Amino acid sequence: MLVSFPDLTSERRIILIKIVKEKLEEARIRVRSEREKNLNEIDKSTHGKDDQFRLKNELQKLVDDINNKLETLADKKEQEILV
């Protein structure tokens, strides 16, 4: 059984790209929320100031990496929609 879908119209492509951007922003918000939770935990921890600083830097590197990956995925999806 073969299922065929009609080609995407330019209007539909614009709508899908808008959805991709909305999902990207939702993901960024979730990442920021988790970062804030973890920063609060680090501040409450009994680690020394040097360790807290190091942990915060490592956390920020992870957040930056995740945001870059999210951006890459969103860009890739947009290109797929435009093709």
N, C-alpha and C positions, 0 to 999 in steps of 0.2 A: 504494500500500500504506500503510495507516494502522496505526501502532503506538500502543496506548493503555497507559498505566501506571496502576495503581491509586493512589488517593489515599494520601498519607503518613499513617501512624498517628502518634499523639502520641509513642509510644515511639521510632519511627524518627526523628522530628524531633529528639528529645532526643539521640539517638545522633549524628545529623548535626551538630548544634550543638556537641557535644563534640568531634567531629573538626575542625570549623572552629577551635575554640579551641586545639586541639593544634597545628594547622598554623600558627596565628598565633604561638604560643610558639616553634615551631621557626624561623619566619622571624625573630623577634626575636633569638633566640640567634645565628643566622647574621649578622645585622646587627651585634650586639655583637662577635662574633668578628672581623669585618672591621674594625670600628672599632679594636679593640685592635691588630690588625696594622698599621693605618695610623698609630696613635699611636706605636707602636714605631719605625716608619720615620721619622716626624717627629722623634722624640727622637734618632735616629741621624744625622739629616741635618746638614749643615754650615751650615744657616741660623742666623741670629742668634736670640737668645731672643725678641725681639719678633716675628719672622717665625714662629717655632715657636708662640708663643702665638696669633697670628692664624690660622695653619693649623689648630690644634686647635679654635679657636672655630668656624671654617668647617666643619670636619668634624663637630662636634657639632650644628650647625644642620642639616646634611644628614641626620644620623642621626635627629634629632628629626622632621624632615619625613617621612622614610621611615616611621618608627614611626607617625606620625599617619595616613599614607596606608594603612598596613597595618591599623590599627585601624578606619578608615573602611570599608575593603573587607570586613573581618570582620563589622562591624555590618550592612552592607548584605546580606551573604550570610545572616546569621542572620535578618534580616527576610524575605528571600526564602523561607527554609525555613519560617518560621512562617506564611506566607500560605497 
